[in-house]
Amino acid sequence: MLHSFLFLLLSFLSSLILSASLPSPYAMRISCGARENVYTQPTNTLWYKDFAYTGGIPANATRPSFITPPLSTLRYFPLSEGPENCYIINQVPSGHYLVRMFFGLVADPNFDSEPLFDVSVEGTLVNSLSTGWSTEDSEQVFAEVLVFLTDGTASLCFHSTGHGDPAVLSIEILQVDDKAYYFGPQFGQGIILRTAKRLSCGAAKPKFDADYGGSPWGGDRFWNSLTTFGQSSDKAISAESAINKASVAPNFYPEALYQAALVSTDTEPDLTYTMDVEPSSNYSIWLHFAEIDPLVTNVGQRVFDILVNGDIEFKAVDIVSMSGGPNTVLVLNTTVAVNGRTLTITLHPTNGSHAIINAIEVFQIITAEAKTLPNEVSALQSLKSALQLPHRFGWNGDPCVPQQHPWTGADCNFDSVQSKWFIDGLGLDNQGIRGFLPNDISRLVHLQNINLSGNSIHGAIPSSLGNITGLEILDLSYNFFNGSIPESLGQLTSLRILNLNSNKLSGKVPSALGGMLLHRASFNFTDNAGLCGIPGLPTCGHLSDGAKIGIALALCIGILFFVIFSMCWWKRRQNILRAQRIAAREAPYAKARTHFSRDFQMTVHARMASENGPSLLS
């Protein structure tokens, strides 16, 4: 007895030391649509306002489930904002994260009561809301994944499917151990685990890790309660005794999770659980055990096989033997490929009459989508800004993934060598686009086709287009481009079609482009009054009748101004000469008056000197 007590005390102290040595994990909780930070009870959890994270429209929320966090606002995304809308959260430390998004309903009777939409994390589709998600108190009210974030950001996107406006109530990004839920060699940065089911067997009500007093490194998981596998097939048991080896790395399961369990009965010795799954997918299954039945304390008293879809995954499981004793955690993990639409877990006793289980976790293993080359994503964002693309285009997140929701107007191709997507075509014709074409378009180095015709784009054609060496089709017709055609376009040796007609271009067409016409290239420069230099356009230096009339008119106006100026100058000159002649005739009289005045002043001065005596100054 004393030995057992010391062992438990040592285990408890070890757990305390381990917890104290761990730094606090990164945690970001966002209350979508909130204008101020929010604290929720009973755990006083901080939820940050979502100002400046995304577009969309904030609104009051209706919580569809008691599972949903007690928040009063959400953010929804009407189709006018574009088909893809994203939260891009920066300054997220590299690591392994549990990412969870709760969905809500707009508290307005004029809105669709249950929008259906897709959800992606880091460009990978992880969830598609199905009909009925808001009417059941189940895991359908949120989407949760375990994902590695390595580039300092978290990208969470919501994709319209034409069935109402996506509405998001909260977002959580919670750091977990880098080895959490390690399931084998496939585990790593290229894999996302989507939570399909997480059950606490025998528990009276659902709980989060925080409700269990679990470690923050567990990611505050939600454990739905499973009170029975079926009528009369089992019974719930519980215990208050301490559980060994519970809250340990890397998964940090809460100890209280193992203090409840379901045990089979004589009526139905097998414990069987069946759930719906996605066909043709791989699933990682985690089964939790602790022998808390006081009647089973020794090896061999309870032994059972574990089958998944009829195949034995674990044979002769003896919890006491495998865990090291009663009230001690045993976690078994297996990965299975599922071809159908259901997954069935069966515990079949082989020694003793009953099976027992404390908790079940099931994850869908999803291969993360390869992303688009970062430089090309940046170039498209620059293009979006310069062309002033309407909001309906969206152009948020990754342009090529998820593959079910690529950006409108961007054609994607996959580079198997770099394992990255790239952009090889832009099709934005007749979209009412304004703005200008930036030099940054040349950063889309893989472009083969550009069609911006039928818009209202103004400014010069950027010379940097000549750097897109693989460009085959360039259609800028029916816009308001001005200035000259860049000489650099002559470097595009792959160019087959060039449509610059119906713009305001001027100057000589580059001779290199003219030479391409001899190689069956199709060029159209018509309806540009100022272009010249190739067949079909005016000869450079040759004036049209209109130009001649314009020059003649300008010359006549110039002559008229010259005549008027000359006449004004001559008139002014005559006036000056006339004034000089008058002044010359009056000169003798002016001279006589000047002499008289001077003599008079000298006489007066002499008289005053004689009266005043000699000067005192030498």
Summary of the structure (lengths in Angstrom):
residues: 618
radius of gyration: 42.5
end to end distance: 137.3
largest distance: 159.3
contacts: 1931
relative contact order: 0.08
helix: 24%
strand: 35%
